[in-house]
Amino acid sequence: MNAEQLSRVGEKLVKRCGSRDPFEIARQLGINVMLCENFGSLKGMYRVIKRNRFIFLNNSL
């Protein structure tokens, strides 16, 4: 996926969700956002666990 395609995907998400707030977009898409400690140098990750979607973010960001 190149930068132009990525930009179009972002624009579609903003239009679909009516917000530029990433936490609001995740909520509307049914993705749980969890702030976590002890991630070391890892900034975040996305996982699907038993059909539930999660974004884990380093608490120190």
C-alpha positions as CSV (number, residue, x, y, z in Angstrom):
1,M,0.0,0.0,0.0
2,N,1.5,3.3,-1.0
3,A,1.1,6.7,0.6
4,E,-1.7,7.8,-1.7
5,Q,-3.8,4.7,-1.0
6,L,-3.2,5.0,2.7
7,S,-4.4,8.6,2.6
8,R,-7.6,7.5,0.8
9,V,-8.2,4.8,3.4
10,G,-7.8,7.4,6.2
11,E,-10.1,9.9,4.5
12,K,-12.8,7.1,4.1
13,L,-12.5,6.3,7.8
14,V,-12.9,9.9,8.8
15,K,-15.9,10.3,6.5
16,R,-17.5,7.0,7.8
17,C,-17.0,7.8,11.5
18,G,-17.5,11.5,11.4
19,S,-14.4,12.2,13.5
20,R,-10.6,12.4,13.3
21,D,-10.1,11.2,16.9
22,P,-8.4,7.8,16.6
23,F,-10.0,6.6,19.9
24,E,-13.5,7.5,18.6
25,I,-12.8,5.8,15.3
26,A,-11.7,2.6,17.1
27,R,-14.8,2.7,19.3
28,Q,-17.1,3.0,16.3
29,L,-15.3,0.1,14.6
30,G,-15.7,-2.1,17.7
31,I,-12.0,-2.1,18.6
32,N,-11.0,-2.0,22.3
33,V,-8.1,0.4,23.1
34,M,-6.1,-0.6,26.1
35,L,-3.3,1.5,27.7
36,C,-0.6,-0.8,29.0
37,E,2.5,-0.5,31.1
38,N,5.7,-2.5,30.9
39,F,5.9,-2.5,27.0
40,G,9.6,-1.5,27.1
41,S,10.4,0.0,23.7
42,L,7.3,-1.3,22.0
43,K,4.9,1.5,21.3
44,G,1.8,-0.6,20.6
45,M,0.2,-3.5,18.8
46,Y,-3.0,-4.8,17.4
47,R,-4.4,-8.2,18.3
48,V,-7.5,-10.3,17.7
49,I,-8.3,-12.5,20.7
50,K,-11.3,-14.8,20.5
51,R,-12.9,-12.6,17.8
52,N,-12.4,-9.4,19.9
53,R,-10.2,-6.7,18.4
54,F,-7.7,-4.9,20.6
55,I,-5.2,-2.1,20.2
56,F,-2.7,-2.1,23.0
57,L,-0.8,1.2,23.5
58,N,2.2,1.9,25.6
59,N,1.1,4.0,28.5
60,S,4.2,6.2,28.3
61,L,3.3,7.7,24.8
